[in-house]
Amino acid sequence: MQSNNPASTKMKTNQLLKSSLTQLLLGLLAAGALLATALSANASIVNFALGADDYGSLTIGGVTLCIYDNISAAGGCNSSFDMQPGVWYDIAIDYKNRAGSDGMSLSWDQPGPASIGYGFSGSFPGLVPKANFRTLNADGTSYVSGLRGDYYDLNGNLQSTVIGEGPIDAINNVYNNQVVGSWNGYGYFSLFEERLSGQIQLTTPPTPAPELRNISTRAFVQTGDNVLIGGLIIQGTETKRVIIRAIGPELSAPPFHIPNALANPTLELHDRTGALIASNDNWQRTIIGGIITGNQRRDIQNSGYAPSDPRESAIVADLRAGNYTAIVRGVNNTTGVGLVEVYDLD
């Protein structure tokens, strides 16, 4: 942060950390009075709430969104603006303290949570961060984080300038006008105007990395060694939660209409040594043993991948790194077309 007036910066650190304005805005936020719409991280409509002692205006992209003007009481105004993530928009906030009260605050609910203003810190539940702020440096040759703050007396005379006002995305303690102190050699006073300017940007939501969620193999299941076998490999240092399914009867139903579907498939899961570590015959009945230590019916239903026919089999497993083999057979050596599937549940 650059400042041409160290005294003004020092004054900011000598303030009380609680104000009636803060409590008012937090109450309005909690009640949904200011931030009325909860939006997803991919939306571009942003709801802004501006709080001020007695006067405040908010302008973004050259459009004045809202003005609060009441010298008798602290309050605020709210409005919405369509912002595309990754695009920088000009922002200006004009704040006046004409009666010597609390402070100024700006909050938003998309992508939020963050605020510039007195007394706001931390996160608001259910809101997704964040926005960036920047302004030109003193030479006008490059950008610095934060906003430019120009401070005036109420007659419009410039008192000081702070470049890089912030940290904006966490908490920005504006002058608490209850504190009496010297400011730029102009003596003791508590009335002033602050004009913040710069640019605001919604951070671009990260693009999820592509990942494999399901793999399956279909074949004609016979007897002996001619059964359906599917292999999977787990890598990494943490366990991977998967559901493994053996499907047969539903293959004969729409939309598949596969003839000679395996009428009653069973499922086995073996580790890299060939040891049997889990098995199932009819997914609604759990076979306890190996890595299966409790009833799995609810886990299978909650996974979203419960088989549609009770004769089909499924296992939910938390697997450590290693090689595994799933084997599908027919009950009583029956044969037919079967399907073995693995779904990633993490």
C-alpha positions, 0 to 999 in steps of 0.5 A: 500500500502506498500513501502520501500521508502516513498519519492517515494510515496510522489513524486507521489502525487506532479504531474501535472494531465494533460499530452500530453500522456493522451490527445493522448490516450483519443483521440485514444480511442475516435476514436476507434484506440486503442480499436477497438472492443466492446465486450459483458461482456460474451466474453473472448477476451480482447483488451489492449492499452498500452501508454508510453512516449518512451518505454513500453511492456505488457506481460500477461500469459507469452506472450508478447503482444505488445512493443512500442519503440520510443524515439522521441515521446509518443505513444502506442501499442495495442493487444488482449488476451483471458482471462477467467473470474475469472482466475488469469493471470500473468501480467508484464509491463516494462516502460522506460522514457528515455527522460523526458516526460509524463507517462504510461497508460494501458487501456482495453475494456473488461470488462473495463473501468479502467486503470493503468497509468498516467492521466486516471480516470472515465469511458469510455462510452459503456464499462463494468467494471472491472478487479482486480489486485493483487501481493504478499506482502513483505513476499510472503505469501499472496496477496495484491491489486494492482501491485508490482512496482520496480523502476530503474535508466536507468542503471538498478540499483534498486531505490525503490519498492512499493508493492500494486501499485494503486488503479489500477482499478480507477487511478494510477498516475505514476511519472510525469517526468516533476516534478523535485524532489529527489528520494531515495537520488539519487538527482534530475533526471527525467529518470527512468524505472518502472517494474510492476508485479503481476496478473490480473483477469476479474471479473466473470459476475454475474449470473442473479437471476431466476425470473418469467416473465410470467404466464398464465391460459387457460379455457373454458369461459362461462357466468355469474360467470363462466368466466375466472379469473386470480389472481396476487399479487404484493409485494415490495415498488415500482410499478411493470409494467406488461401487462395483455392479454386476448387471444382468436382468435389466439388460433384457428390458428397455432400452437395451432389449439384449437377448439371453441376458444373465438372469441372476449374476453374482459378484466377487472382488479380489485383491492383487494376490487373488484373495477374495475380499468382498462378494454379493448375490442380490444387492439388497442382501449384504454378505459380511466378510473381508472388507465388508463389515456392515449392511450395505443396502443404504450405502448402495441406495444413497450412491445413486447407482443402485441396480434396478433389479433385486437379483443384480449384485453390487458392492460399495468399497473403500479401496486402498492403492492397488490392483483389483479384479471383479468377477461376474458369474451366474448363479448355479452356473447359469450363462448369459450376457452380463455387465460389470461396472465400476463407478467413482463415488468420491 
